[in-house]
Amino acid sequence: MLAPMRKSASIVALLALGLACFGACGGRVRSERLVGGAGTAGAPAAAGNGAVAGLANGGSSMSSCLQDDDCMLVSNSCCGFCEPVDAPSVQAINRRTSDEYTDMICGGDIPPCAPCPQPTVVDRNLKYFEPVCDAGRCAALDLRKTTATECATEAECVLRNGTSCCESCGGSDWVAVNAKANFCTRNPSPECDDCAPQKPDYFTTECAEGRCTLVAFPL
């Protein structure tokens, strides 16, 4: 459940889960998730309405950036995200402007926030979004629209624990991606922990309509 937040605690702190990669393999400009070293990244997620619409068309200095590490994901709601998220609700701003963004989106008072549903690992989709610096503006990249999740056959799809350069040893951020997707674009790549993620046996991947998809086994 996303509880109401005090103005001193920025909304964006809720999204630390999706930012683990950027301490280890950030620093890229106009990040792309490429399959086999070729292809083009998908378009950033559409902008939300209201006060944050200016972030998408370059109307705010809050979205200015020089590299991916400058950016972070935020919700266009004062209460933060409820999963599964709608793409238009996912925004990206310069992390240094998080307090300014909180003041803009919440105003003077933090409203009561309704409890969030508890989606399954399969239904959670915020893990597919990544903040990137695109042409000097922070943008929310949906990896489900890039070559990282493209497929022609089921054999091309694999389970991966998170989208950081180093696959997570624990947690449950399982995603379905192309086996050749490159999640380490910094040279040299960071050293990863010597561990083998324990892949669950209650869901798997499939290639559906040209996209690697996470699916649960019937109970």
ZADO-978163 format. One line per 4 residues: number of its first residue (from 0); their letters; for each residue x negated, z, y negated of C-alpha. Coordinates in pm, 1 decimal. Example, Ala and Ser with C-alpha at 12.3 -4.5 7.8 and 13.67 -1.06 7.14 Angstrom:
<recs>
0) AS) -1230.0:780.0:450.0 | -1367.0:714.0:106.0
</recs>
This chain:
<recs>
0) MLAP) 0.0:0.0:0.0 | -126.2:-82.6:-345.3 | -73.0:222.9:-560.3 | -48.9:209.5:-942.3
4) MRKS) -392.8:208.8:-1099.9 | -527.2:385.2:-1406.0 | -669.1:162.4:-1677.8 | -1012.7:312.8:-1616.9
8) ASIV) -1007.3:169.0:-1265.6 | -988.4:-205.2:-1282.8 | -747.2:-399.3:-1064.3 | -1030.1:-606.1:-938.4
12) ALLA) -1185.4:-310.5:-758.2 | -922.5:-363.7:-491.4 | -1085.1:-690.9:-397.9 | -1428.1:-568.6:-293.7
16) LGLA) -1346.7:-679.7:58.7 | -1359.2:-1043.7:-39.0 | -1684.6:-1013.6:-235.7 | -1928.8:-890.3:29.2
20) CFGA) -2111.3:-1222.5:46.9 | -2221.6:-1237.7:-310.6 | -2480.3:-965.3:-293.5 | -2648.8:-1148.9:-8.4
24) CGGR) -2588.6:-1518.9:-42.6 | -2451.9:-1573.3:-392.4 | -2627.9:-1727.7:-686.3 | -2495.8:-2073.9:-617.0
28) VRSE) -2358.7:-2295.8:-890.0 | -2046.8:-2492.1:-805.1 | -2037.8:-2357.9:-451.6 | -1934.0:-2587.9:-168.0
32) RLVG) -1852.6:-2505.9:192.9 | -1981.5:-2814.7:369.2 | -1957.2:-2925.0:729.5 | -2280.7:-3061.3:865.6
36) GAGT) -2430.5:-3073.1:516.1 | -2192.6:-3341.4:389.8 | -1854.8:-3352.6:228.0 | -1691.4:-3208.6:-81.2
40) AGAP) -1532.4:-2875.0:-155.2 | -1160.8:-2841.7:-207.0 | -997.3:-2786.7:-542.1 | -969.1:-2432.6:-679.3
44) AAAG) -639.3:-2258.4:-627.7 | -372.4:-2332.7:-884.9 | -348.1:-2101.9:-1183.8 | -79.0:-1841.1:-1216.7
48) NGAV) 181.3:-1829.5:-1491.1 | 206.7:-1613.6:-1799.8 | -85.3:-1429.4:-1954.5 | -346.7:-1565.0:-1714.0
52) AGLA) -258.1:-1934.1:-1730.9 | -534.3:-1988.8:-1985.8 | -797.2:-1899.5:-1726.6 | -738.2:-2228.3:-1545.5
56) NGGS) -761.8:-2461.1:-1844.7 | -1068.4:-2305.9:-2003.1 | -876.2:-2120.9:-2272.3 | -1042.6:-1785.8:-2211.7
60) SMSS) -1400.5:-1661.9:-2227.9 | -1308.7:-1431.1:-1941.8 | -1361.3:-1719.0:-1700.1 | -1698.4:-1841.0:-1833.8
64) CLQD) -1984.6:-1835.8:-1583.7 | -2328.9:-1968.5:-1497.9 | -2331.2:-1903.8:-1122.7 | -2100.5:-1786.3:-844.1
68) DDCM) -2228.8:-1428.6:-866.6 | -2075.8:-1403.8:-1216.4 | -1724.3:-1442.5:-1075.6 | -1476.4:-1223.1:-892.4
72) LVSN) -1120.7:-1257.6:-767.2 | -828.0:-1090.2:-939.2 | -451.7:-1090.5:-903.2 | -217.0:-1218.3:-1172.4
76) SCCG) -12.9:-901.8:-1114.8 | -94.7:-560.2:-1256.0 | -20.1:-414.0:-912.0 | -277.0:-629.8:-738.6
80) FCEP) -229.7:-830.6:-422.4 | 18.5:-797.2:-141.2 | -74.6:-1001.6:163.4 | -19.8:-1269.7:255.5
84) VDAP) -96.2:-1392.7:-95.9 | 42.3:-1698.7:-272.3 | -237.7:-1924.6:-393.8 | -115.0:-1922.5:-758.2
88) SVQA) -150.4:-1542.9:-767.9 | -524.8:-1559.9:-699.3 | -735.6:-1590.2:-1014.0 | -1108.7:-1573.7:-1082.1
92) INRR) -1277.0:-1418.0:-1385.5 | -1624.1:-1319.4:-1497.3 | -1681.5:-977.1:-1344.7 | -1808.0:-839.8:-1675.8
96) TSDE) -1461.8:-890.2:-1826.4 | -1270.2:-695.3:-1560.2 | -1166.0:-417.5:-1800.7 | -1052.7:-672.3:-2059.6
100) YTDM) -853.4:-853.4:-1792.2 | -689.4:-528.1:-1680.0 | -582.4:-452.0:-2037.0 | -445.7:-804.4:-2079.4
104) ICGG) -249.0:-817.6:-1755.9 | -118.8:-458.3:-1755.9 | -69.6:-392.1:-2124.9 | -42.5:-31.9:-2236.8
108) DIPP) 135.0:110.5:-1934.2 | 76.8:65.1:-1561.4 | 416.8:-12.7:-1404.5 | 535.4:138.9:-1076.0
112) CAPC) 418.2:-77.0:-787.2 | 631.2:-143.8:-482.3 | 475.2:-83.4:-141.5 | 319.6:-383.0:28.8
116) PQPT) 413.4:-505.4:375.4 | 156.4:-463.8:651.8 | 72.4:-816.2:773.2 | -114.7:-894.2:1091.3
120) VVDR) -473.2:-1017.9:1093.5 | -337.0:-1366.2:1156.5 | -108.0:-1354.1:852.0 | -364.1:-1212.5:609.0
124) NLKY) -505.9:-1496.5:399.6 | -691.6:-1345.5:102.9 | -1004.2:-1358.9:321.2 | -1001.0:-1739.1:284.0
128) FEPV) -1039.4:-1724.7:-96.6 | -1376.3:-1717.8:-266.8 | -1475.1:-1689.5:-634.4 | -1698.2:-1976.0:-746.6
132) CDAG) -1845.1:-2103.3:-1070.4 | -1712.5:-2456.5:-1113.5 | -1834.8:-2650.4:-1417.5 | -1896.3:-2330.3:-1613.3
136) RCAA) -1561.2:-2169.3:-1527.3 | -1477.7:-1916.7:-1259.1 | -1228.9:-2054.1:-1008.7 | -1064.9:-1932.7:-687.9
140) LDLR) -1166.9:-2160.6:-402.7 | -932.8:-2172.0:-102.6 | -1152.4:-2242.9:199.7 | -847.0:-2367.1:387.1
144) KTTA) -860.7:-2674.1:163.1 | -1229.4:-2749.4:222.4 | -1431.5:-2908.0:499.7 | -1507.5:-2556.0:626.0
148) TECA) -1172.0:-2555.9:802.9 | -1131.0:-2924.9:883.8 | -1104.4:-3033.0:1247.3 | -1012.8:-3323.6:1469.9
152) TEAE) -1002.4:-3130.9:1797.1 | -956.5:-2769.9:1902.8 | -1314.7:-2763.7:2033.0 | -1443.6:-2788.0:1673.6
156) CVLR) -1285.8:-2454.8:1573.3 | -1435.2:-2108.1:1617.2 | -1354.5:-1749.4:1529.0 | -1573.5:-1598.7:1257.3
160) NGTS) -1568.4:-1244.6:1120.3 | -1561.3:-1304.3:745.9 | -1696.3:-1582.7:527.5 | -2015.9:-1413.6:411.1
164) CCES) -2352.1:-1569.0:489.5 | -2408.7:-1293.5:745.3 | -2113.4:-1259.2:979.0 | -1970.5:-907.3:973.3
168) CGGS) -2057.0:-684.0:1268.8 | -1733.3:-487.8:1231.6 | -1402.3:-506.2:1049.5 | -1120.3:-748.2:1110.1
172) DWVA) -1162.1:-1034.2:861.6 | -1132.2:-1294.1:1135.8 | -1097.5:-1651.8:1016.4 | -1070.1:-1986.0:1191.4
176) VNAK) -1336.2:-2229.9:1072.2 | -1520.3:-2541.2:1180.2 | -1814.7:-2450.8:1404.5 | -2049.1:-2652.2:1177.8
180) ANFC) -1935.6:-2493.2:852.2 | -2229.0:-2375.8:640.4 | -2181.7:-2030.2:492.6 | -2546.1:-1982.7:390.4
184) TRNP) -2634.3:-2215.1:105.9 | -2911.4:-2005.5:-51.6 | -3268.0:-2095.9:41.4 | -3412.0:-1892.9:198.2
188) SPEC) -3111.9:-1739.2:372.1 | -3093.9:-1357.0:384.0 | -3184.8:-1166.6:696.4 | -2873.6:-1065.4:887.6
192) DDCA) -2819.8:-755.5:1099.7 | -2899.9:-802.5:1464.3 | -2552.4:-762.7:1605.6 | -2291.8:-962.4:1789.1
196) PQKP) -1938.7:-940.2:1645.9 | -1692.6:-833.0:1913.3 | -1445.3:-1116.9:1918.4 | -1090.0:-1000.3:1991.2
200) DYFT) -903.2:-1125.6:2295.5 | -558.4:-1119.5:2139.4 | -590.0:-1426.0:1916.9 | -780.0:-1750.3:1912.0
204) TECA) -814.4:-2073.6:1715.7 | -645.8:-2409.3:1732.9 | -664.2:-2736.5:1540.5 | -327.1:-2784.2:1371.7
208) EGRC) -263.8:-3076.1:1137.4 | -634.9:-3125.1:1086.3 | -710.2:-2760.4:1004.5 | -865.2:-2482.3:1210.4
212) TLVA) -596.0:-2216.4:1237.1 | -586.6:-1859.6:1361.0 | -315.8:-1799.2:1621.4 | -211.6:-1491.3:1816.4
216) FPL) -156.8:-1493.6:2189.6 | 206.7:-1423.6:2290.2 | 265.4:-1061.6:2386.8
</recs>
